[in-house]
């Protein structure tokens, strides 16, 4: 994706986060989010600390230094874990906005020349921002759906996340007891994938069409994203999902979540 496109999507995700948490009382901030072990405030804290960590990563790329690691991240996490729930919610919005403003202020030469070895791969700035969008949009959904059960992953985030979904599936997938191939067709936008599960891994790759696979799955693209992220429980599965030759419960077990 282009830098300006993914930055615009991040801006929209920030606006959704800000609008979602703005009316919350202190009591609501302490309410359970979709994430099993986190309250709404703790999800916001994760996004706020993440903004600061991504800024450290951006700075490393600008300086052409080594990517920061746990030693640099731990003080950030400790600071955010020490905040009260209202502070976590309020400061997350402020920290997130500051990160976006900093990135937007980069000169064209800085944007184009940015590079860093991260997660075992050579990263560019647009790809790094796509990574941020993945976590931002999904965790914003964790908050939004706790307040509105009909919430979905925001449409402007879906296409950028799909660009990284095969890699995310490889990281998140736990495989299946028996080998399984599933041809997946999504809507909004239309995409086709082949999901191959083995006892120790999951592989998701773009496909040009059915190749005699015995199992098929049709669902909205945002629901596929939530499946990979372990967020497609029965209560939040769209009625438009159609599975043939595969039990959706097996797919949920294959992707228990990040």
Order of alpha helices (4+ residues) and beta strands (2+ residues): alpha-alpha-alpha-alpha-alpha-alpha-beta-beta-alpha-alpha-alpha-beta-beta-beta-beta-alpha-beta-alpha
